[in-house]
Amino acid sequence: MLRHRRSVTAAGLALGAVAAVVLGVAAPASAHVSVNPKEATQGGYGRFAFRVPNESDETSTTKVEVVLPENAPVGSVSTMPVPGWTVAVEKRKVDPPVQVHGSEVTEAVAKITWTATGDAAVKPGQFQEFPVSMGPLPQVDTMVFKALQTYSDGTVVRWIEEPAAGAEEPEKPAPVLTLTAAAPTEDAPAPAAPAAAADDDDDSEGGAGLAFGVAGLVAGLAGLVLGGLAFARTRRGPAATS
């Protein structure tokens, strides 16, 4: 009887361990602030949305702050209205200036803050997107946007940890935009021939033309000589018979 109870207990513990592993694997990863799309092209323009999920079961998200990276300034940044939210844009000096359509831009957006008004806060179980337009995108591999999420009870969640290559995702990762180099254009003009080679071709063509001209002149003179001899012979014939 004792052996039977021990066997049942061992089996129960084993099943419990398996269930814990399965549940641990199946449990969804914690949602966090992200940027969508996650990839873009260097030098281009794009529409990007900062997606903010509400992770609290009791409080709402009332403010979102996104800090643009200092090492990758963007010349043009504009926000899209979000119903029920006000937006404030902070700028900073840029040195060296950023080139935008041939003009130098000495200021760039440093931080964007969205604040909920009325009943527009992101409630439990919901998420909100905050769209922006940016460009030209800098010549860097990644742009890391540090974000702060404020809840209605005053709690601030700081999504500022930068992910490292080959390492596990940090607990509070910052939104990351990956940038790739632009593909070369297919209709690029072919390289011009070297000047020296062109001069050599011109010289060869000129030499050939001169040779043909001399040959023609010689042939013409020969024709005139033969014609004169024939004319002289015809005139001598009648004189001899008389």
C-alpha atoms as one frame of an Amber mdcrd trajectory, in Angstrom:
protein
   0.000   0.000   0.000   2.830   2.345   0.857   4.557   1.600  -2.428   1.370
   2.385  -4.312   1.035   5.776  -2.602   4.659   6.604  -3.351   4.165   5.704
  -7.018   1.095   7.927  -7.256   2.912  10.796  -5.563   5.921  10.492  -7.884
   3.672  10.375 -10.925   1.816  13.472  -9.726   5.048  15.391  -9.244   6.247
  14.398 -12.694   2.997  15.513 -14.311   3.161  18.770 -12.401   6.675  19.436
 -13.651   5.679  18.692 -17.242   2.649  20.969 -16.956   4.788  23.765 -15.572
   7.220  23.458 -18.473   4.410  23.423 -21.038   2.686  26.397 -19.490   5.953
  28.269 -19.246   6.676  27.729 -22.935   3.138  28.544 -24.011   2.893  31.722
 -21.921   3.017  34.796 -24.169   5.964  37.163 -23.919   5.379  40.444 -22.181
   4.207  43.125 -24.590   6.281  46.271 -24.845   6.467  49.566 -26.722   7.594
  48.980 -30.320   8.020  50.811 -33.628   6.237  49.590 -36.766   7.472  48.847
 -39.352  10.713  47.622 -37.809  12.839  48.015 -40.969  13.423  50.857 -43.429
  15.960  52.143 -45.974  18.745  54.602 -45.263  18.158  57.974 -46.898  14.454
  57.334 -47.411  11.248  58.630 -45.859   8.598  56.616 -44.059   5.549  56.511
 -41.831   6.235  54.844 -38.506   3.914  54.123 -35.589   4.956  53.736 -31.966
   2.686  50.987 -30.648   1.950  51.248 -26.919   0.095  48.383 -25.187  -1.397
  48.827 -21.722   0.086  46.173 -19.422  -1.745  47.150 -16.244  -4.921  45.398
 -15.139  -6.192  48.362 -13.143  -4.727  51.627 -14.485  -4.624  53.365 -17.881
  -1.752  54.822 -19.916  -2.014  58.609 -19.877   1.302  59.766 -21.359   3.890
  58.466 -23.822   7.323  60.019 -24.382   9.619  58.963 -27.238  13.238  60.176
 -27.363  14.944  60.240 -30.766  18.591  59.074 -30.834  21.188  61.847 -30.609
  23.687  59.966 -32.782  21.211  59.696 -35.680  19.374  63.009 -36.175  16.509
  63.190 -38.661  15.992  66.376 -40.644  12.220  66.165 -41.002   9.865  64.750
 -38.361   6.105  65.368 -38.325   3.359  63.909 -36.155  -0.088  62.654 -37.075
  -3.052  63.751 -34.944  -4.308  61.126 -32.502  -7.894  61.730 -31.335  -8.013
  62.652 -27.659  -4.257  63.163 -27.351  -2.175  66.341 -27.404   1.383  66.302
 -28.743   4.441  68.364 -27.798   7.689  68.355 -29.798  11.068  69.302 -28.329
  14.037  70.174 -30.558  17.795  70.374 -30.118  20.734  71.873 -31.983  22.496
  69.642 -34.519  26.214  69.948 -35.235  27.135  69.226 -37.970  23.861  70.209
 -39.678  21.672  67.652 -41.438  21.216  67.917 -45.208  17.569  67.917 -46.338
  16.804  68.546 -50.048  20.054  70.447 -50.467  19.503  72.690 -47.432  21.232
  72.559 -44.051  19.025  71.869 -41.027  20.568  72.978 -37.736  17.747  71.723
 -35.473  16.265  68.256 -35.109  13.472  66.740 -33.054  14.781  65.443 -29.723
  11.596  64.167 -28.039   7.894  63.746 -28.754   5.352  63.632 -25.909   1.742
  62.511 -26.284  -0.675  63.250 -23.402  -4.214  61.898 -23.110  -7.145  64.238
 -22.556 -10.591  63.347 -21.272 -11.331  59.636 -21.589  -8.733  58.922 -24.324
  -6.226  57.098 -22.090  -5.210  53.579 -23.110  -7.261  51.294 -20.878  -6.382
  47.788 -19.633  -6.441  45.250 -22.459  -6.025  47.967 -25.126  -3.187  49.508
 -27.146  -2.699  52.764 -29.023  -0.496  53.744 -31.999   1.190  57.132 -32.346
   2.190  57.722 -36.003   5.055  59.936 -37.189   6.652  60.679 -40.552  10.462
  60.807 -40.680  13.183  61.356 -43.252  15.657  61.347 -44.716  16.646  58.434
 -42.497  20.293  58.567 -41.337  23.145  56.405 -42.635  23.253  54.108 -39.598
  22.396  50.449 -39.019  19.858  51.008 -36.243  17.882  53.761 -34.545  17.056
  53.191 -30.870  14.053  55.140 -29.555  13.911  55.251 -25.758  10.311  55.474
 -24.536   8.604  56.304 -21.234   5.060  55.114 -20.488   3.143  56.846 -17.683
   0.070  55.297 -16.028  -2.851  57.026 -14.328  -1.528  56.070 -10.865   1.777
  57.851 -11.535   3.788  54.723 -12.371   6.385  55.263 -15.115   7.678  52.314
 -17.142  10.990  53.086 -18.837  11.465  51.232 -22.120  15.095  52.283 -22.522
  17.245  49.138 -22.505  19.187  48.657 -25.746  19.243  45.089 -27.086  22.650
  43.505 -27.703  23.472  41.227 -30.627  23.406  37.565 -29.638  21.974  38.286
 -26.188  18.509  37.691 -24.789  15.944  40.458 -25.058  16.181  42.776 -22.054
  13.283  43.127 -19.643  12.395  46.667 -20.779  13.670  46.896 -24.378  13.631
  50.173 -26.280  11.964  50.272 -29.721  14.548  49.637 -32.456  14.336  50.540
 -36.150  16.736  48.615 -38.409  18.035  50.510 -41.446  19.470  48.928 -44.590
  21.508  50.513 -47.379  19.632  51.582 -50.489  19.995  49.289 -53.517  22.027
  50.705 -56.438  19.961  52.001 -59.363  19.886  49.834 -62.494  19.803  52.725
 -64.988  23.154  54.180 -63.940  25.022  55.668 -66.966  27.899  53.619 -68.378
  31.380  55.034 -67.758  32.728  57.226 -70.556  35.640  55.966 -72.676  39.077
  57.354 -71.718  40.046  60.504 -73.591  43.321  58.974 -74.747  41.540  56.040
 -76.362  39.145  58.400 -78.139  42.067  60.439 -79.459  43.745  57.280 -80.763
  40.549  56.311 -82.604  40.314  59.777 -84.145  43.951  59.594 -85.277  43.468
  56.156 -86.846  40.327  57.280 -88.669  42.112  60.397 -89.936  45.076  58.338
 -91.158  42.816  55.915 -93.008  40.982  58.784 -94.703  44.252  60.375 -95.816
  45.479  57.084 -97.308  42.267  56.630 -99.305  42.529  60.214-100.547  46.116
  59.735-101.800  45.196  56.461-103.537  42.338  58.154-105.304  44.565  60.991
-106.475  47.146  58.567-107.871  44.447  56.609-109.720  43.121  59.825-111.225
  46.527  60.930-112.481  47.148  57.495-114.001  43.841  57.724-115.849  44.771
  61.122-117.283  48.149  59.833-118.536  46.621  56.785-120.228  43.951  58.928
-121.821  46.572  61.317-123.227  48.603  58.485-124.776  45.531  57.021-126.426
  44.623  60.395-127.921  48.135  60.847-129.286  48.063  57.449-131.019  44.784
  58.201-132.770  46.216  61.375-134.226  49.385  59.699-135.505  47.422  57.018
-137.448  45.980  59.159-140.325  49.246  61.049-140.790  51.181  57.833-141.435
  48.758  56.580-144.166  48.941  59.815-146.067
